[in-house]
């Protein structure tokens, strides 16, 4: 049983703070970029440029490739955390979802992660965990209600952002279970590489335009360096160090930071209900962190369950073996 899976380390502030800042900055930067360039063209250029830079850095660092099986798992995790997450979020942003609201929905990552673990891995929630799920649900309703009432067309955009959030959650769980020991930057490189063809298909099937090439170029450089390489690699490092459950708790503060950045850089404002939803979302994530580590069938791989099964079988057969030994004596 690996330490990463069963007893995750405590996340340091030195890792958590830059992850939060860079991840939060991605929302207003993304919103500003799609204002001058079609969203899926942004994603295509972002993924392709990030892949080239990351593989160059990995070549200089001489990071070896993992075994083929683990490489496949990294590709699956990468498509979910990179392709599904960002294609969903940018679809939402292009359909009028504010950057702050998109950040709030993605901030439900820890709650979604817990719910998926309960359904797929047999994880059992404590009282704090249940409280987190309830608070998170209320926060989403409050945060989304004003926008939906004002513009019914935002419904499609919000659904797309929710799909992106689920991609992040499932991808994080898969990485935590199947990519143990891999270099976080290598995981990110594999993710953006495998997501590039998907982004290309969507971009070709969608209208493409650029209204301000100089501004778009600057924003793309900032996005690639800070968001696509910096933020995602740091988040992969958080998962590798502390597991998907603990890493997802960072989204308790990411929407607040993203909201401040969007207010400063884009002039966006959240409605009172959205502010309340933002606070409740943060409280939900704090409650999730208080829930502690899973008690049974947690993020550890199914090998853990098999180990417990073998242990129970050994205990059950021990008296019989001992009796047989005594008889022989």
Buried (B, 14 or more C-beta within 10 A) or exposed (E): EEEBBBEBEEBEEEBBEBBBBBBBBBBBBBBBBBBBBBBBBBBBBBBBBBBBBBBEBBEEEEBEEBEEEBBBBBBBBBBBBBBBBBBBBBBBBBBBBBBBBBBBBBBBBBBBBBBBBBEEBEBEBBEBBEBBBBBBBBBBEBBBBBBEEEEEEBBEBBBBBBBBBBBBBBBBBBBBBBBBEBBBBBBBBBBBBBBBEBBBEBBEEEEEEEEEEEBBBEBBEBBBBBBBBBBBBBBBBBBBBBBBBBBBBBBBBBBBBBBEBBBEBBEBEBBEBBBBBBBBBBBBBBBBBEBEBBEEBBBBBEEBBEBEEEEEEEEEEEEEEEEEEEEEE
